[in-house]
Amino acid sequence: MSSLHRAGNQEAVAARRARIDAVLARRSGFVPPETTAAALRFAADYARVNLLTYLYDALDAPAAGAGSPETNRDRARRGAALSESDREPGSLGDLFEAPTGERGPCAQTWEDMWSDQWLLDGLEHSFTLAEAVLAGDIDTLEIIAGVPLIDAITDRLLAFGDVDNQVLSLASDAYRERLGDHEPTFDPELIVDMTAPLYALPALLQEARHDWTETERLALVIAGLAPIEWTTPQF
């Protein structure tokens, strides 16, 4: 590498460091955008439809230890308990704590297998960031992410309408940064009434699903999620 090229690289690194230092300096006294009722409602709504969809899929899964090709739905229809917990037989909680079919030390319940749970904590932050993106508030995104827009690591897979990819990448960086300071508080029991009967599941799922607003859809892109598809659930 020539000395001229090396000097140019050093200048570029120094310039980038200066830009980052300037953004971090702006954090002093910075107050993050308020978490609005709309943001909290979005997080709860998406978590609810996600969990209800998961329970609906579990309902059609093979029943563990049934000794026949029964599904959890079949067992529920004849009034059999799905779990060995103290949940009311035929309730959503009874299904949530039912075994998935694994036996021995690897045995897991549907609650254990619900891998999306960690993704749902902090969705109110992605909603707040989506509002900033749509308002063109790049300053807020930069301060939260800790990097200027020009230095955001681009993710070419991010897409939402005509929003610039670099801006989406910055918002995604800001979302991950906010989650680093987020205290997990997600509780499925507060999202879905686990005492509700299984026969009410289709109606609950149908009621929970709705058309997501532009801000909500953008929030899901920033969080790396997607709207849940509509179906016509039946019991």
LOZA-341244 format. One record per residue (C-alpha): x, y, z; residue number from 1. Coordinates in nm, 2 decimals, always signed. Layout:
+--------+--------+--------+-----+
!     px !     py !     pz ! pos !
+--------+--------+--------+-----+
!      X !      Y !      Z ! NUM !
...
+--------+--------+--------+-----+
//
This chain:
+--------+--------+--------+-----+
!     px !     py !     pz ! pos !
+--------+--------+--------+-----+
!  +0.00 !  +0.00 !  +0.00 !   1 !
!  +0.14 !  +0.34 !  -0.10 !   2 !
!  +0.20 !  +0.60 !  +0.17 !   3 !
!  -0.06 !  +0.83 !  -0.01 !   4 !
!  -0.32 !  +0.55 !  +0.00 !   5 !
!  -0.24 !  +0.48 !  +0.37 !   6 !
!  -0.27 !  +0.85 !  +0.45 !   7 !
!  -0.60 !  +0.86 !  +0.28 !   8 !
!  -0.74 !  +0.57 !  +0.48 !   9 !
!  -0.62 !  +0.72 !  +0.80 !  10 !
!  -0.80 !  +1.05 !  +0.71 !  11 !
!  -1.12 !  +0.86 !  +0.63 !  12 !
!  -1.10 !  +0.67 !  +0.96 !  13 !
!  -1.03 !  +0.99 !  +1.15 !  14 !
!  -1.32 !  +1.16 !  +0.98 !  15 !
!  -1.56 !  +0.87 !  +1.07 !  16 !
!  -1.44 !  +0.88 !  +1.43 !  17 !
!  -1.51 !  +1.25 !  +1.44 !  18 !
!  -1.86 !  +1.21 !  +1.31 !  19 !
!  -1.94 !  +0.93 !  +1.56 !  20 !
!  -1.79 !  +1.14 !  +1.85 !  21 !
!  -2.01 !  +1.43 !  +1.74 !  22 !
!  -2.32 !  +1.21 !  +1.75 !  23 !
!  -2.23 !  +1.06 !  +2.09 !  24 !
!  -2.17 !  +1.41 !  +2.22 !  25 !
!  -2.52 !  +1.51 !  +2.13 !  26 !
!  -2.65 !  +1.23 !  +2.36 !  27 !
!  -2.57 !  +1.46 !  +2.65 !  28 !
!  -2.91 !  +1.58 !  +2.78 !  29 !
!  -3.09 !  +1.39 !  +2.50 !  30 !
!  -3.44 !  +1.28 !  +2.60 !  31 !
!  -3.57 !  +0.98 !  +2.39 !  32 !
!  -3.91 !  +1.02 !  +2.23 !  33 !
!  -4.20 !  +0.95 !  +2.47 !  34 !
!  -4.35 !  +0.60 !  +2.45 !  35 !
!  -4.70 !  +0.68 !  +2.35 !  36 !
!  -5.02 !  +0.49 !  +2.42 !  37 !
!  -5.03 !  +0.40 !  +2.05 !  38 !
!  -4.69 !  +0.25 !  +2.07 !  39 !
!  -4.78 !  +0.03 !  +2.37 !  40 !
!  -5.11 !  -0.07 !  +2.21 !  41 !
!  -4.92 !  -0.18 !  +1.89 !  42 !
!  -4.68 !  -0.39 !  +2.09 !  43 !
!  -4.96 !  -0.56 !  +2.28 !  44 !
!  -5.18 !  -0.61 !  +1.97 !  45 !
!  -4.90 !  -0.77 !  +1.77 !  46 !
!  -4.80 !  -0.99 !  +2.07 !  47 !
!  -5.16 !  -1.10 !  +2.11 !  48 !
!  -5.22 !  -1.20 !  +1.75 !  49 !
!  -4.87 !  -1.37 !  +1.74 !  50 !
!  -4.95 !  -1.58 !  +2.05 !  51 !
!  -5.31 !  -1.66 !  +1.94 !  52 !
!  -5.18 !  -1.78 !  +1.60 !  53 !
!  -4.92 !  -1.99 !  +1.77 !  54 !
!  -5.19 !  -2.15 !  +2.00 !  55 !
!  -5.41 !  -2.21 !  +1.70 !  56 !
!  -5.13 !  -2.40 !  +1.52 !  57 !
!  -5.06 !  -2.60 !  +1.84 !  58 !
!  -5.42 !  -2.70 !  +1.85 !  59 !
!  -5.38 !  -2.90 !  +1.52 !  60 !
!  -5.05 !  -3.06 !  +1.63 !  61 !
!  -5.03 !  -3.43 !  +1.73 !  62 !
!  -5.13 !  -3.48 !  +2.09 !  63 !
!  -4.84 !  -3.61 !  +2.30 !  64 !
!  -4.88 !  -3.95 !  +2.45 !  65 !
!  -5.22 !  -4.00 !  +2.30 !  66 !
!  -5.13 !  -4.35 !  +2.16 !  67 !
!  -5.32 !  -4.27 !  +1.84 !  68 !
!  -5.30 !  -4.01 !  +1.56 !  69 !
!  -5.51 !  -3.77 !  +1.76 !  70 !
!  -5.44 !  -3.40 !  +1.75 !  71 !
!  -5.48 !  -3.16 !  +2.05 !  72 !
!  -5.80 !  -3.04 !  +1.88 !  73 !
!  -5.93 !  -3.40 !  +1.88 !  74 !
!  -5.85 !  -3.45 !  +2.25 !  75 !
!  -6.01 !  -3.12 !  +2.34 !  76 !
!  -6.33 !  -3.21 !  +2.16 !  77 !
!  -6.37 !  -3.52 !  +2.38 !  78 !
!  -6.30 !  -3.32 !  +2.70 !  79 !
!  -5.95 !  -3.47 !  +2.77 !  80 !
!  -5.69 !  -3.26 !  +2.95 !  81 !
!  -5.39 !  -3.16 !  +2.73 !  82 !
!  -5.14 !  -3.09 !  +3.00 !  83 !
!  -5.05 !  -3.22 !  +3.34 !  84 !
!  -5.06 !  -2.88 !  +3.49 !  85 !
!  -5.33 !  -2.74 !  +3.72 !  86 !
!  -5.48 !  -2.55 !  +3.42 !  87 !
!  -5.85 !  -2.60 !  +3.35 !  88 !
!  -5.89 !  -2.88 !  +3.09 !  89 !
!  -5.99 !  -2.73 !  +2.76 !  90 !
!  -5.85 !  -2.39 !  +2.83 !  91 !
!  -5.59 !  -2.19 !  +2.64 !  92 !
!  -5.35 !  -2.24 !  +2.93 !  93 !
!  -5.40 !  -2.61 !  +2.92 !  94 !
!  -5.29 !  -2.61 !  +2.55 !  95 !
!  -5.00 !  -2.37 !  +2.62 !  96 !
!  -4.86 !  -2.60 !  +2.88 !  97 !
!  -4.92 !  -2.92 !  +2.69 !  98 !
!  -4.62 !  -3.13 !  +2.59 !  99 !
!  -4.51 !  -3.11 !  +2.23 ! 100 !
!  -4.44 !  -3.48 !  +2.19 ! 101 !
!  -4.07 !  -3.49 !  +2.30 ! 102 !
!  -4.00 !  -3.73 !  +2.59 ! 103 !
!  -3.73 !  -3.76 !  +2.85 ! 104 !
!  -3.49 !  -3.48 !  +2.94 ! 105 !
!  -3.57 !  -3.30 !  +2.61 ! 106 !
!  -3.94 !  -3.29 !  +2.68 ! 107 !
!  -4.08 !  -2.94 !  +2.61 ! 108 !
!  -4.42 !  -2.78 !  +2.63 ! 109 !
!  -4.57 !  -2.54 !  +2.37 ! 110 !
!  -4.48 !  -2.26 !  +2.61 ! 111 !
!  -4.12 !  -2.37 !  +2.61 ! 112 !
!  -4.12 !  -2.39 !  +2.23 ! 113 !
!  -4.26 !  -2.04 !  +2.17 ! 114 !
!  -3.95 !  -1.90 !  +2.02 ! 115 !
!  -4.10 !  -1.56 !  +1.92 ! 116 !
!  -4.14 !  -1.45 !  +2.28 ! 117 !
!  -3.81 !  -1.27 !  +2.29 ! 118 !
!  -3.88 !  -1.08 !  +1.97 ! 119 !
!  -4.20 !  -0.92 !  +2.11 ! 120 !
!  -4.03 !  -0.75 !  +2.40 ! 121 !
!  -3.97 !  -0.38 !  +2.32 ! 122 !
!  -4.18 !  -0.35 !  +2.00 ! 123 !
!  -4.30 !  -0.02 !  +2.14 ! 124 !
!  -3.95 !  +0.11 !  +2.06 ! 125 !
!  -3.97 !  +0.01 !  +1.70 ! 126 !
!  -4.30 !  +0.19 !  +1.67 ! 127 !
!  -4.15 !  +0.51 !  +1.82 ! 128 !
!  -3.86 !  +0.48 !  +1.57 ! 129 !
!  -4.10 !  +0.42 !  +1.28 ! 130 !
!  -4.27 !  +0.75 !  +1.37 ! 131 !
!  -3.93 !  +0.92 !  +1.36 ! 132 !
!  -3.85 !  +0.77 !  +1.02 ! 133 !
!  -4.18 !  +0.89 !  +0.87 ! 134 !
!  -4.13 !  +1.24 !  +1.02 ! 135 !
!  -3.79 !  +1.26 !  +0.87 ! 136 !
!  -3.63 !  +1.30 !  +1.22 ! 137 !
!  -3.29 !  +1.17 !  +1.13 ! 138 !
!  -3.13 !  +1.34 !  +1.43 ! 139 !
!  -3.32 !  +1.13 !  +1.68 ! 140 !
!  -3.23 !  +0.81 !  +1.49 ! 141 !
!  -2.86 !  +0.90 !  +1.48 ! 142 !
!  -2.84 !  +0.99 !  +1.86 ! 143 !
!  -3.01 !  +0.67 !  +1.96 ! 144 !
!  -2.81 !  +0.45 !  +1.72 ! 145 !
!  -2.49 !  +0.62 !  +1.82 ! 146 !
!  -2.37 !  +0.67 !  +1.46 ! 147 !
!  -2.44 !  +0.93 !  +1.19 ! 148 !
!  -2.66 !  +0.83 !  +0.89 ! 149 !
!  -2.36 !  +0.82 !  +0.66 ! 150 !
!  -2.19 !  +0.55 !  +0.87 ! 151 !
!  -2.49 !  +0.33 !  +0.93 ! 152 !
!  -2.42 !  -0.03 !  +0.83 ! 153 !
!  -2.66 !  -0.09 !  +0.54 ! 154 !
!  -2.89 !  -0.39 !  +0.52 ! 155 !
!  -3.00 !  -0.43 !  +0.16 ! 156 !
!  -3.28 !  -0.66 !  +0.26 ! 157 !
!  -3.46 !  -0.38 !  +0.44 ! 158 !
!  -3.73 !  -0.23 !  +0.23 ! 159 !
!  -4.04 !  -0.02 !  +0.30 ! 160 !
!  -4.20 !  +0.19 !  +0.02 ! 161 !
!  -3.98 !  +0.47 !  -0.09 ! 162 !
!  -3.80 !  +0.51 !  +0.24 ! 163 !
!  -3.42 !  +0.52 !  +0.18 ! 164 !
!  -3.24 !  +0.20 !  +0.27 ! 165 !
!  -2.97 !  +0.38 !  +0.46 ! 166 !
!  -3.24 !  +0.54 !  +0.68 ! 167 !
!  -3.41 !  +0.20 !  +0.74 ! 168 !
!  -3.07 !  +0.06 !  +0.84 ! 169 !
!  -3.01 !  +0.34 !  +1.08 ! 170 !
!  -3.35 !  +0.29 !  +1.24 ! 171 !
!  -3.27 !  -0.08 !  +1.27 ! 172 !
!  -2.94 !  +0.00 !  +1.44 ! 173 !
!  -3.13 !  +0.24 !  +1.68 ! 174 !
!  -3.38 !  -0.04 !  +1.76 ! 175 !
!  -3.11 !  -0.28 !  +1.86 ! 176 !
!  -2.94 !  -0.01 !  +2.06 ! 177 !
!  -3.27 !  +0.06 !  +2.25 ! 178 !
!  -3.32 !  -0.31 !  +2.32 ! 179 !
!  -2.97 !  -0.32 !  +2.48 ! 180 !
!  -3.11 !  -0.10 !  +2.76 ! 181 !
!  -3.46 !  -0.26 !  +2.77 ! 182 !
!  -3.57 !  -0.46 !  +3.07 ! 183 !
!  -3.77 !  -0.76 !  +2.95 ! 184 !
!  -4.12 !  -0.75 !  +3.10 ! 185 !
!  -4.32 !  -0.96 !  +2.85 ! 186 !
!  -4.58 !  -1.19 !  +3.02 ! 187 !
!  -4.80 !  -1.40 !  +2.80 ! 188 !
!  -5.06 !  -1.41 !  +3.08 ! 189 !
!  -5.11 !  -1.03 !  +3.04 ! 190 !
!  -5.15 !  -1.06 !  +2.66 ! 191 !
!  -5.40 !  -1.35 !  +2.63 ! 192 !
!  -5.65 !  -1.47 !  +2.88 ! 193 !
!  -5.52 !  -1.83 !  +2.94 ! 194 !
!  -5.84 !  -1.92 !  +3.13 ! 195 !
!  -6.05 !  -1.88 !  +2.81 ! 196 !
!  -6.19 !  -2.20 !  +2.66 ! 197 !
!  -6.03 !  -2.35 !  +2.35 ! 198 !
!  -6.36 !  -2.32 !  +2.16 ! 199 !
!  -6.33 !  -1.94 !  +2.19 ! 200 !
!  -5.98 !  -1.94 !  +2.02 ! 201 !
!  -6.10 !  -1.89 !  +1.66 ! 202 !
!  -6.32 !  -1.59 !  +1.76 ! 203 !
!  -6.04 !  -1.44 !  +1.97 ! 204 !
!  -5.79 !  -1.48 !  +1.68 ! 205 !
!  -6.03 !  -1.33 !  +1.43 ! 206 !
!  -6.10 !  -1.04 !  +1.66 ! 207 !
!  -5.73 !  -0.98 !  +1.72 ! 208 !
!  -5.63 !  -0.96 !  +1.36 ! 209 !
!  -5.65 !  -0.63 !  +1.18 ! 210 !
!  -5.50 !  -0.42 !  +0.90 ! 211 !
!  -5.18 !  -0.27 !  +1.03 ! 212 !
!  -5.13 !  +0.10 !  +0.98 ! 213 !
!  -4.83 !  +0.24 !  +0.78 ! 214 !
!  -4.65 !  +0.32 !  +1.11 ! 215 !
!  -4.71 !  -0.03 !  +1.24 ! 216 !
!  -4.60 !  -0.20 !  +0.92 ! 217 !
!  -4.28 !  +0.01 !  +0.92 ! 218 !
!  -4.23 !  -0.08 !  +1.29 ! 219 !
!  -4.24 !  -0.45 !  +1.21 ! 220 !
!  -3.98 !  -0.40 !  +0.93 ! 221 !
!  -3.75 !  -0.22 !  +1.17 ! 222 !
!  -3.79 !  -0.50 !  +1.43 ! 223 !
!  -3.73 !  -0.77 !  +1.16 ! 224 !
!  -4.08 !  -0.90 !  +1.18 ! 225 !
!  -4.37 !  -0.91 !  +0.94 ! 226 !
!  -4.75 !  -0.87 !  +0.95 ! 227 !
!  -4.93 !  -1.20 !  +1.03 ! 228 !
!  -5.13 !  -1.34 !  +0.75 ! 229 !
!  -5.51 !  -1.34 !  +0.76 ! 230 !
!  -5.69 !  -1.68 !  +0.77 ! 231 !
!  -6.04 !  -1.79 !  +0.86 ! 232 !
!  -5.99 !  -1.99 !  +1.18 ! 233 !
!  -6.23 !  -2.26 !  +1.28 ! 234 !
!  -6.28 !  -2.49 !  +1.58 ! 235 !
+--------+--------+--------+-----+
//
